[in-house]
Amino acid sequence: MLPITRFLTIAVGAVSIVSVLVLTPAMAADPTVSLRLTAGSSWQVRNDVQIPNDDMGSRFSLHDAVGTGPVSAVRFELNWALNNKHGIRIMLAPLSYTEIALFDQPVRFAGETYSADQVSEATYRFNSWRVGYHYSLVNNDAGSFRVGATLKVRDAEIRLQLGDTESFDDDVGIVPLLYLAGSYRLSERVTFRADFDGLAGGPGRAIDIGAALDFAISRRWQIGAEVRVLDGGADTDDVYNFARFNSAALAISTQF
């Protein structure tokens, strides 16, 4: 598992390099930092697994075995506006659960076999640590629209256990994503926001799309409600896993 502290070291290093080499000549105003924390619940809509992705592994549904959920969903996002056009973004989004699983047929997974109709334990982890750059095409009192790129550090694990039998598959990797985000002021206090991190092609895809309504309670503080869809996976020689989670959360954000 990749510790958050290690990711933050990577993120700070990346931010520093981009700022010095690319963005410093463009800076004309004091930076503005905004922070956003969301906390809520996430429901598993789909989670199909086969490891290894050949005759030695069984294709099964973790959704069917453990149920829909919900599981806790927490996200922390920092946006650093270097000026009116350029910005840096850091986002931490842990997602994991450990639940009782019941399979309706024997499952061969990562070198072990799990009997049907016996209570097993299933762990699924898909933590996402991200750092990115964005450029504002629109940024005024009415709203904003940003485009950019994100480097996502994927910290994933699937683990099954039945008595003394245990097997797992984990992976830490870096995935580049396209980033889009926009906001529109519906009234003096209410703002609609939407964002997208994603890329599809080759053996898989990664999609993270959200929408929110924020209400300003002061000049610096906002509260809101957010819905989000996480969808993605990979189909390679070693691993088949495609999952989708829908979430709903409350948000609090500030800037300084």
BALOMI-414673 format. One record per residue (C-alpha): residue number from 1; chain; x, y, z. Coordinates in pm, 1 decimal. Example, Ala and Ser with C-alpha at 12.3 -4.5 7.8 and 13.67 -1.06 7.14 Angstrom:
<lumvo nr="1" kette="A" xx="1230.0" yy="-450.0" zz="780.0"/>
<lumvo nr="2" kette="A" xx="1367.0" yy="-106.0" zz="714.0"/>
This chain:
<lumvo nr="1" kette="A" xx="0.0" yy="0.0" zz="0.0"/>
<lumvo nr="2" kette="A" xx="133.0" yy="345.6" zz="-93.1"/>
<lumvo nr="3" kette="A" xx="130.5" yy="572.0" zz="217.4"/>
<lumvo nr="4" kette="A" xx="-34.7" yy="911.8" zz="186.8"/>
<lumvo nr="5" kette="A" xx="285.4" yy="1076.3" zz="308.4"/>
<lumvo nr="6" kette="A" xx="479.9" yy="925.0" zz="18.6"/>
<lumvo nr="7" kette="A" xx="218.3" yy="1045.3" zz="-227.3"/>
<lumvo nr="8" kette="A" xx="227.7" yy="1395.5" zz="-82.3"/>
<lumvo nr="9" kette="A" xx="605.5" yy="1399.3" zz="-129.3"/>
<lumvo nr="10" kette="A" xx="558.1" yy="1305.0" zz="-495.7"/>
<lumvo nr="11" kette="A" xx="281.0" yy="1562.2" zz="-535.0"/>
<lumvo nr="12" kette="A" xx="478.1" yy="1845.9" zz="-377.9"/>
<lumvo nr="13" kette="A" xx="778.2" yy="1761.5" zz="-595.9"/>
<lumvo nr="14" kette="A" xx="566.2" yy="1760.7" zz="-910.7"/>
<lumvo nr="15" kette="A" xx="401.3" yy="2088.8" zz="-817.7"/>
<lumvo nr="16" kette="A" xx="738.4" yy="2250.1" zz="-754.7"/>
<lumvo nr="17" kette="A" xx="885.2" yy="2135.9" zz="-1086.8"/>
<lumvo nr="18" kette="A" xx="583.6" yy="2252.2" zz="-1289.0"/>
<lumvo nr="19" kette="A" xx="569.1" yy="2584.5" zz="-1106.2"/>
<lumvo nr="20" kette="A" xx="935.7" yy="2667.3" zz="-1153.6"/>
<lumvo nr="21" kette="A" xx="985.5" yy="2545.4" zz="-1510.5"/>
<lumvo nr="22" kette="A" xx="652.5" yy="2632.8" zz="-1670.0"/>
<lumvo nr="23" kette="A" xx="430.4" yy="2858.4" zz="-1468.1"/>
<lumvo nr="24" kette="A" xx="655.7" yy="3105.6" zz="-1285.9"/>
<lumvo nr="25" kette="A" xx="685.3" yy="3345.9" zz="-1582.5"/>
<lumvo nr="26" kette="A" xx="306.3" yy="3363.5" zz="-1606.4"/>
<lumvo nr="27" kette="A" xx="237.1" yy="3442.0" zz="-1240.0"/>
<lumvo nr="28" kette="A" xx="104.2" yy="3791.4" zz="-1188.8"/>
<lumvo nr="29" kette="A" xx="-104.0" yy="3775.8" zz="-872.1"/>
<lumvo nr="30" kette="A" xx="-93.7" yy="3622.6" zz="-528.8"/>
<lumvo nr="31" kette="A" xx="-189.8" yy="3253.5" zz="-532.1"/>
<lumvo nr="32" kette="A" xx="-529.0" yy="3148.6" zz="-398.7"/>
<lumvo nr="33" kette="A" xx="-573.3" yy="2812.8" zz="-227.4"/>
<lumvo nr="34" kette="A" xx="-911.3" yy="2640.5" zz="-202.9"/>
<lumvo nr="35" kette="A" xx="-983.0" yy="2329.5" zz="3.0"/>
<lumvo nr="36" kette="A" xx="-1277.9" yy="2092.8" zz="-32.6"/>
<lumvo nr="37" kette="A" xx="-1374.1" yy="1797.8" zz="185.5"/>
<lumvo nr="38" kette="A" xx="-1660.0" yy="1561.5" zz="98.7"/>
<lumvo nr="39" kette="A" xx="-1790.7" yy="1277.3" zz="312.0"/>
<lumvo nr="40" kette="A" xx="-2075.4" yy="1041.5" zz="236.4"/>
<lumvo nr="41" kette="A" xx="-2160.9" yy="693.8" zz="112.1"/>
<lumvo nr="42" kette="A" xx="-2079.3" yy="493.4" zz="-198.5"/>
<lumvo nr="43" kette="A" xx="-2278.9" yy="205.5" zz="-347.7"/>
<lumvo nr="44" kette="A" xx="-2123.5" yy="-74.9" zz="-551.1"/>
<lumvo nr="45" kette="A" xx="-2313.3" yy="-112.2" zz="-878.3"/>
<lumvo nr="46" kette="A" xx="-2076.4" yy="-353.4" zz="-1052.2"/>
<lumvo nr="47" kette="A" xx="-1754.1" yy="-532.2" zz="-961.0"/>
<lumvo nr="48" kette="A" xx="-1651.9" yy="-820.1" zz="-1189.4"/>
<lumvo nr="49" kette="A" xx="-1323.2" yy="-1000.3" zz="-1119.7"/>
<lumvo nr="50" kette="A" xx="-1108.4" yy="-1270.9" zz="-1277.5"/>
<lumvo nr="51" kette="A" xx="-749.8" yy="-1321.8" zz="-1154.3"/>
<lumvo nr="52" kette="A" xx="-562.5" yy="-1462.3" zz="-1335.0"/>
<lumvo nr="53" kette="A" xx="-748.1" yy="-1374.7" zz="-1653.1"/>
<lumvo nr="54" kette="A" xx="-729.1" yy="-1725.4" zz="-1802.2"/>
<lumvo nr="55" kette="A" xx="-853.5" yy="-2079.4" zz="-1739.4"/>
<lumvo nr="56" kette="A" xx="-682.2" yy="-2081.5" zz="-1398.5"/>
<lumvo nr="57" kette="A" xx="-917.5" yy="-1811.7" zz="-1267.9"/>
<lumvo nr="58" kette="A" xx="-1296.1" yy="-1789.5" zz="-1228.4"/>
<lumvo nr="59" kette="A" xx="-1491.7" yy="-1481.8" zz="-1333.4"/>
<lumvo nr="60" kette="A" xx="-1715.5" yy="-1377.9" zz="-1045.9"/>
<lumvo nr="61" kette="A" xx="-1905.2" yy="-1075.7" zz="-917.1"/>
<lumvo nr="62" kette="A" xx="-1804.3" yy="-913.4" zz="-589.3"/>
<lumvo nr="63" kette="A" xx="-2125.1" yy="-713.3" zz="-617.7"/>
<lumvo nr="64" kette="A" xx="-2329.1" yy="-1034.5" zz="-606.0"/>
<lumvo nr="65" kette="A" xx="-2110.5" yy="-1187.3" zz="-334.3"/>
<lumvo nr="66" kette="A" xx="-2104.1" yy="-899.4" zz="-83.5"/>
<lumvo nr="67" kette="A" xx="-2394.8" yy="-676.6" zz="-188.3"/>
<lumvo nr="68" kette="A" xx="-2434.6" yy="-315.1" zz="-287.5"/>
<lumvo nr="69" kette="A" xx="-2313.5" yy="-146.9" zz="30.7"/>
<lumvo nr="70" kette="A" xx="-2299.5" yy="134.6" zz="122.5"/>
<lumvo nr="71" kette="A" xx="-1935.1" yy="196.8" zz="209.5"/>
<lumvo nr="72" kette="A" xx="-1784.4" yy="523.0" zz="331.7"/>
<lumvo nr="73" kette="A" xx="-1669.5" yy="772.7" zz="68.8"/>
<lumvo nr="74" kette="A" xx="-1432.3" yy="1055.1" zz="162.3"/>
<lumvo nr="75" kette="A" xx="-1241.3" yy="1291.0" zz="-66.2"/>
<lumvo nr="76" kette="A" xx="-1002.9" yy="1578.7" zz="-0.7"/>
<lumvo nr="77" kette="A" xx="-912.6" yy="1824.9" zz="-275.0"/>
<lumvo nr="78" kette="A" xx="-671.4" yy="2117.4" zz="-280.6"/>
<lumvo nr="79" kette="A" xx="-665.5" yy="2367.4" zz="-566.5"/>
<lumvo nr="80" kette="A" xx="-383.7" yy="2620.8" zz="-589.0"/>
<lumvo nr="81" kette="A" xx="-462.8" yy="2903.7" zz="-831.7"/>
<lumvo nr="82" kette="A" xx="-126.0" yy="3046.3" zz="-929.2"/>
<lumvo nr="83" kette="A" xx="-299.5" yy="3326.4" zz="-1117.7"/>
<lumvo nr="84" kette="A" xx="-618.2" yy="3382.0" zz="-1318.8"/>
<lumvo nr="85" kette="A" xx="-525.7" yy="3111.2" zz="-1572.5"/>
<lumvo nr="86" kette="A" xx="-294.1" yy="2849.5" zz="-1422.5"/>
<lumvo nr="87" kette="A" xx="-352.2" yy="2616.4" zz="-1129.0"/>
<lumvo nr="88" kette="A" xx="-235.9" yy="2303.5" zz="-949.9"/>
<lumvo nr="89" kette="A" xx="-464.3" yy="2040.0" zz="-801.6"/>
<lumvo nr="90" kette="A" xx="-404.5" yy="1765.5" zz="-543.6"/>
<lumvo nr="91" kette="A" xx="-676.4" yy="1514.0" zz="-462.1"/>
<lumvo nr="92" kette="A" xx="-691.3" yy="1222.7" zz="-215.4"/>
<lumvo nr="93" kette="A" xx="-974.3" yy="970.8" zz="-255.0"/>
<lumvo nr="94" kette="A" xx="-950.5" yy="650.3" zz="-50.0"/>
<lumvo nr="95" kette="A" xx="-1204.6" yy="376.4" zz="-125.7"/>
<lumvo nr="96" kette="A" xx="-1206.5" yy="32.8" zz="36.4"/>
<lumvo nr="97" kette="A" xx="-1421.5" yy="-223.5" zz="212.0"/>
<lumvo nr="98" kette="A" xx="-1393.9" yy="-559.9" zz="385.3"/>
<lumvo nr="99" kette="A" xx="-1719.8" yy="-755.8" zz="383.1"/>
<lumvo nr="100" kette="A" xx="-1859.5" yy="-1103.6" zz="427.6"/>
<lumvo nr="101" kette="A" xx="-1884.5" yy="-1277.3" zz="88.3"/>
<lumvo nr="102" kette="A" xx="-2096.4" yy="-1572.5" zz="-17.9"/>
<lumvo nr="103" kette="A" xx="-2035.5" yy="-1730.4" zz="-359.5"/>
<lumvo nr="104" kette="A" xx="-2296.2" yy="-1941.6" zz="-540.4"/>
<lumvo nr="105" kette="A" xx="-2027.2" yy="-2152.1" zz="-711.0"/>
<lumvo nr="106" kette="A" xx="-1660.8" yy="-2240.9" zz="-642.1"/>
<lumvo nr="107" kette="A" xx="-1424.4" yy="-1953.3" zz="-717.7"/>
<lumvo nr="108" kette="A" xx="-1061.8" yy="-1989.7" zz="-828.1"/>
<lumvo nr="109" kette="A" xx="-882.1" yy="-1667.4" zz="-741.8"/>
<lumvo nr="110" kette="A" xx="-508.7" yy="-1587.4" zz="-738.5"/>
<lumvo nr="111" kette="A" xx="-399.5" yy="-1946.0" zz="-694.9"/>
<lumvo nr="112" kette="A" xx="-658.1" yy="-2058.9" zz="-438.2"/>
<lumvo nr="113" kette="A" xx="-1009.3" yy="-2206.7" zz="-457.8"/>
<lumvo nr="114" kette="A" xx="-1302.8" yy="-2085.1" zz="-244.7"/>
<lumvo nr="115" kette="A" xx="-1597.9" yy="-2314.6" zz="-187.8"/>
<lumvo nr="116" kette="A" xx="-1953.4" yy="-2221.3" zz="-273.9"/>
<lumvo nr="117" kette="A" xx="-2210.0" yy="-2152.1" zz="-0.6"/>
<lumvo nr="118" kette="A" xx="-1943.1" yy="-2095.0" zz="266.9"/>
<lumvo nr="119" kette="A" xx="-1887.7" yy="-1760.6" zz="435.2"/>
<lumvo nr="120" kette="A" xx="-1569.9" yy="-1595.7" zz="304.7"/>
<lumvo nr="121" kette="A" xx="-1422.1" yy="-1251.4" zz="360.6"/>
<lumvo nr="122" kette="A" xx="-1362.3" yy="-1015.2" zz="68.9"/>
<lumvo nr="123" kette="A" xx="-1148.3" yy="-701.7" zz="70.8"/>
<lumvo nr="124" kette="A" xx="-1157.5" yy="-452.0" zz="-214.0"/>
<lumvo nr="125" kette="A" xx="-934.2" yy="-142.4" zz="-219.4"/>
<lumvo nr="126" kette="A" xx="-910.5" yy="119.6" zz="-490.1"/>
<lumvo nr="127" kette="A" xx="-744.1" yy="426.3" zz="-341.6"/>
<lumvo nr="128" kette="A" xx="-673.4" yy="715.4" zz="-574.9"/>
<lumvo nr="129" kette="A" xx="-405.8" yy="979.5" zz="-513.4"/>
<lumvo nr="130" kette="A" xx="-386.3" yy="1250.6" zz="-781.1"/>
<lumvo nr="131" kette="A" xx="-187.1" yy="1557.2" zz="-877.4"/>
<lumvo nr="132" kette="A" xx="-258.7" yy="1770.7" zz="-1181.9"/>
<lumvo nr="133" kette="A" xx="-232.5" yy="2097.7" zz="-1369.1"/>
<lumvo nr="134" kette="A" xx="-524.4" yy="2297.3" zz="-1512.8"/>
<lumvo nr="135" kette="A" xx="-571.8" yy="2600.2" zz="-1735.6"/>
<lumvo nr="136" kette="A" xx="-876.6" yy="2827.4" zz="-1706.8"/>
<lumvo nr="137" kette="A" xx="-1047.3" yy="2900.0" zz="-2037.2"/>
<lumvo nr="138" kette="A" xx="-1319.0" yy="3093.7" zz="-1852.9"/>
<lumvo nr="139" kette="A" xx="-1283.4" yy="3254.1" zz="-1510.0"/>
<lumvo nr="140" kette="A" xx="-1521.3" yy="3534.6" zz="-1416.5"/>
<lumvo nr="141" kette="A" xx="-1800.4" yy="3622.3" zz="-1174.1"/>
<lumvo nr="142" kette="A" xx="-2053.6" yy="3412.9" zz="-1366.3"/>
<lumvo nr="143" kette="A" xx="-1852.7" yy="3091.4" zz="-1364.5"/>
<lumvo nr="144" kette="A" xx="-1544.1" yy="2907.4" zz="-1477.9"/>
<lumvo nr="145" kette="A" xx="-1425.2" yy="2631.5" zz="-1708.7"/>
<lumvo nr="146" kette="A" xx="-1088.4" yy="2453.9" zz="-1674.4"/>
<lumvo nr="147" kette="A" xx="-901.6" yy="2194.7" zz="-1878.5"/>
<lumvo nr="148" kette="A" xx="-593.5" yy="2007.7" zz="-1770.5"/>
<lumvo nr="149" kette="A" xx="-416.3" yy="1680.9" zz="-1704.2"/>
<lumvo nr="150" kette="A" xx="-396.0" yy="1456.4" zz="-1397.6"/>
<lumvo nr="151" kette="A" xx="-148.2" yy="1193.3" zz="-1285.2"/>
<lumvo nr="152" kette="A" xx="-336.2" yy="934.5" zz="-1083.3"/>
<lumvo nr="153" kette="A" xx="-155.3" yy="697.6" zz="-847.2"/>
<lumvo nr="154" kette="A" xx="-372.3" yy="385.2" zz="-830.7"/>
<lumvo nr="155" kette="A" xx="-338.4" yy="182.7" zz="-508.6"/>
<lumvo nr="156" kette="A" xx="-551.0" yy="-131.1" zz="-560.6"/>
<lumvo nr="157" kette="A" xx="-600.0" yy="-468.1" zz="-393.6"/>
<lumvo nr="158" kette="A" xx="-849.0" yy="-755.7" zz="-408.1"/>
<lumvo nr="159" kette="A" xx="-822.2" yy="-1017.2" zz="-131.8"/>
<lumvo nr="160" kette="A" xx="-1028.7" yy="-1326.7" zz="-43.6"/>
<lumvo nr="161" kette="A" xx="-1006.8" yy="-1534.5" zz="274.0"/>
<lumvo nr="162" kette="A" xx="-1185.8" yy="-1849.5" zz="388.3"/>
<lumvo nr="163" kette="A" xx="-1046.6" yy="-1997.4" zz="709.2"/>
<lumvo nr="164" kette="A" xx="-674.8" yy="-2059.4" zz="654.1"/>
<lumvo nr="165" kette="A" xx="-708.5" yy="-2012.8" zz="277.9"/>
<lumvo nr="166" kette="A" xx="-614.4" yy="-1663.5" zz="162.4"/>
<lumvo nr="167" kette="A" xx="-504.3" yy="-1508.2" zz="-166.3"/>
<lumvo nr="168" kette="A" xx="-477.9" yy="-1157.3" zz="-304.0"/>
<lumvo nr="169" kette="A" xx="-372.2" yy="-943.4" zz="-597.1"/>
<lumvo nr="170" kette="A" xx="-247.3" yy="-587.8" zz="-547.0"/>
<lumvo nr="171" kette="A" xx="-112.4" yy="-319.5" zz="-774.8"/>
<lumvo nr="172" kette="A" xx="27.7" yy="32.8" zz="-753.4"/>
<lumvo nr="173" kette="A" xx="52.1" yy="220.5" zz="-1080.7"/>
<lumvo nr="174" kette="A" xx="37.5" yy="565.6" zz="-1240.0"/>
<lumvo nr="175" kette="A" xx="-239.3" yy="653.2" zz="-1486.1"/>
<lumvo nr="176" kette="A" xx="-262.1" yy="979.6" zz="-1690.1"/>
<lumvo nr="177" kette="A" xx="-609.8" yy="1133.5" zz="-1709.9"/>
<lumvo nr="178" kette="A" xx="-782.4" yy="1421.6" zz="-1885.5"/>
<lumvo nr="179" kette="A" xx="-926.0" yy="1678.7" zz="-1642.5"/>
<lumvo nr="180" kette="A" xx="-1228.0" yy="1904.2" zz="-1707.1"/>
<lumvo nr="181" kette="A" xx="-1410.0" yy="2117.4" zz="-1449.8"/>
<lumvo nr="182" kette="A" xx="-1663.2" yy="2396.5" zz="-1454.4"/>
<lumvo nr="183" kette="A" xx="-1885.4" yy="2607.6" zz="-1233.6"/>
<lumvo nr="184" kette="A" xx="-2184.8" yy="2835.8" zz="-1288.3"/>
<lumvo nr="185" kette="A" xx="-2340.2" yy="3078.0" zz="-1040.3"/>
<lumvo nr="186" kette="A" xx="-2714.9" yy="3016.7" zz="-1025.3"/>
<lumvo nr="187" kette="A" xx="-2765.0" yy="3299.6" zz="-776.0"/>
<lumvo nr="188" kette="A" xx="-2566.1" yy="3516.1" zz="-537.6"/>
<lumvo nr="189" kette="A" xx="-2524.1" yy="3222.7" zz="-296.4"/>
<lumvo nr="190" kette="A" xx="-2579.9" yy="2906.0" zz="-505.0"/>
<lumvo nr="191" kette="A" xx="-2322.0" yy="2761.4" zz="-746.9"/>
<lumvo nr="192" kette="A" xx="-2342.3" yy="2451.1" zz="-965.2"/>
<lumvo nr="193" kette="A" xx="-2014.8" yy="2262.3" zz="-1013.2"/>
<lumvo nr="194" kette="A" xx="-1910.0" yy="1965.2" zz="-1225.9"/>
<lumvo nr="195" kette="A" xx="-1578.4" yy="1787.8" zz="-1278.9"/>
<lumvo nr="196" kette="A" xx="-1435.0" yy="1500.8" zz="-1481.6"/>
<lumvo nr="197" kette="A" xx="-1116.3" yy="1296.3" zz="-1458.7"/>
<lumvo nr="198" kette="A" xx="-1095.4" yy="1019.1" zz="-1714.6"/>
<lumvo nr="199" kette="A" xx="-940.8" yy="833.6" zz="-2001.6"/>
<lumvo nr="200" kette="A" xx="-1040.3" yy="526.1" zz="-2203.0"/>
<lumvo nr="201" kette="A" xx="-851.0" yy="311.0" zz="-2447.9"/>
<lumvo nr="202" kette="A" xx="-624.8" yy="10.5" zz="-2473.4"/>
<lumvo nr="203" kette="A" xx="-699.3" yy="-254.2" zz="-2211.7"/>
<lumvo nr="204" kette="A" xx="-918.3" yy="-42.3" zz="-1985.8"/>
<lumvo nr="205" kette="A" xx="-1066.4" yy="286.3" zz="-1872.8"/>
<lumvo nr="206" kette="A" xx="-1085.9" yy="518.6" zz="-1571.2"/>
<lumvo nr="207" kette="A" xx="-1379.9" yy="756.3" zz="-1528.1"/>
<lumvo nr="208" kette="A" xx="-1453.4" yy="988.1" zz="-1233.7"/>
<lumvo nr="209" kette="A" xx="-1738.5" yy="1234.8" zz="-1288.7"/>
<lumvo nr="210" kette="A" xx="-1916.3" yy="1445.4" zz="-1029.5"/>
<lumvo nr="211" kette="A" xx="-2173.8" yy="1721.9" zz="-992.2"/>
<lumvo nr="212" kette="A" xx="-2247.3" yy="1942.8" zz="-692.4"/>
<lumvo nr="213" kette="A" xx="-2458.0" yy="2230.6" zz="-564.5"/>
<lumvo nr="214" kette="A" xx="-2277.8" yy="2463.7" zz="-323.6"/>
<lumvo nr="215" kette="A" xx="-2434.1" yy="2725.1" zz="-94.0"/>
<lumvo nr="216" kette="A" xx="-2224.6" yy="3014.8" zz="32.6"/>
<lumvo nr="217" kette="A" xx="-2260.5" yy="3065.2" zz="408.7"/>
<lumvo nr="218" kette="A" xx="-1996.8" yy="3341.5" zz="419.0"/>
<lumvo nr="219" kette="A" xx="-1745.9" yy="3508.0" zz="191.1"/>
<lumvo nr="220" kette="A" xx="-1497.1" yy="3222.9" zz="235.4"/>
<lumvo nr="221" kette="A" xx="-1704.5" yy="2918.2" zz="330.4"/>
<lumvo nr="222" kette="A" xx="-1948.3" yy="2702.8" zz="132.3"/>
<lumvo nr="223" kette="A" xx="-2145.9" yy="2389.3" zz="208.6"/>
<lumvo nr="224" kette="A" xx="-2300.0" yy="2162.5" zz="-51.7"/>
<lumvo nr="225" kette="A" xx="-2421.2" yy="1827.1" zz="-176.1"/>
<lumvo nr="226" kette="A" xx="-2244.1" yy="1614.5" zz="-434.9"/>
<lumvo nr="227" kette="A" xx="-2312.9" yy="1305.5" zz="-645.5"/>
<lumvo nr="228" kette="A" xx="-2040.9" yy="1108.6" zz="-821.5"/>
<lumvo nr="229" kette="A" xx="-1981.7" yy="807.7" zz="-1047.8"/>
<lumvo nr="230" kette="A" xx="-1656.9" yy="609.3" zz="-1044.5"/>
<lumvo nr="231" kette="A" xx="-1620.6" yy="359.4" zz="-1327.1"/>
<lumvo nr="232" kette="A" xx="-1328.8" yy="172.1" zz="-1472.3"/>
<lumvo nr="233" kette="A" xx="-1108.5" yy="-130.8" zz="-1485.6"/>
<lumvo nr="234" kette="A" xx="-869.5" yy="-329.9" zz="-1699.0"/>
<lumvo nr="235" kette="A" xx="-872.3" yy="-642.4" zz="-1914.8"/>
<lumvo nr="236" kette="A" xx="-514.0" yy="-770.9" zz="-1940.9"/>
<lumvo nr="237" kette="A" xx="-345.6" yy="-1109.6" zz="-1956.0"/>
<lumvo nr="238" kette="A" xx="-314.0" yy="-1111.6" zz="-1577.2"/>
<lumvo nr="239" kette="A" xx="-619.4" yy="-927.2" zz="-1448.1"/>
<lumvo nr="240" kette="A" xx="-981.9" yy="-871.0" zz="-1538.6"/>
<lumvo nr="241" kette="A" xx="-1161.3" yy="-623.2" zz="-1312.6"/>
<lumvo nr="242" kette="A" xx="-1430.1" yy="-369.2" zz="-1396.5"/>
<lumvo nr="243" kette="A" xx="-1615.2" yy="-184.9" zz="-1122.0"/>
<lumvo nr="244" kette="A" xx="-1861.6" yy="100.0" zz="-1081.5"/>
<lumvo nr="245" kette="A" xx="-1949.8" yy="292.9" zz="-766.8"/>
<lumvo nr="246" kette="A" xx="-2215.6" yy="563.1" zz="-728.0"/>
<lumvo nr="247" kette="A" xx="-2180.2" yy="800.0" zz="-434.2"/>
<lumvo nr="248" kette="A" xx="-2361.7" yy="1082.4" zz="-258.5"/>
<lumvo nr="249" kette="A" xx="-2188.6" yy="1313.1" zz="-13.3"/>
<lumvo nr="250" kette="A" xx="-2198.9" yy="1640.9" zz="175.2"/>
<lumvo nr="251" kette="A" xx="-1923.8" yy="1891.5" zz="110.5"/>
<lumvo nr="252" kette="A" xx="-1757.5" yy="2180.0" zz="287.7"/>
<lumvo nr="253" kette="A" xx="-1510.5" yy="2408.7" zz="114.9"/>
<lumvo nr="254" kette="A" xx="-1314.2" yy="2723.1" zz="182.7"/>
<lumvo nr="255" kette="A" xx="-1050.2" yy="2940.9" zz="20.6"/>
<lumvo nr="256" kette="A" xx="-779.3" yy="3175.2" zz="141.1"/>
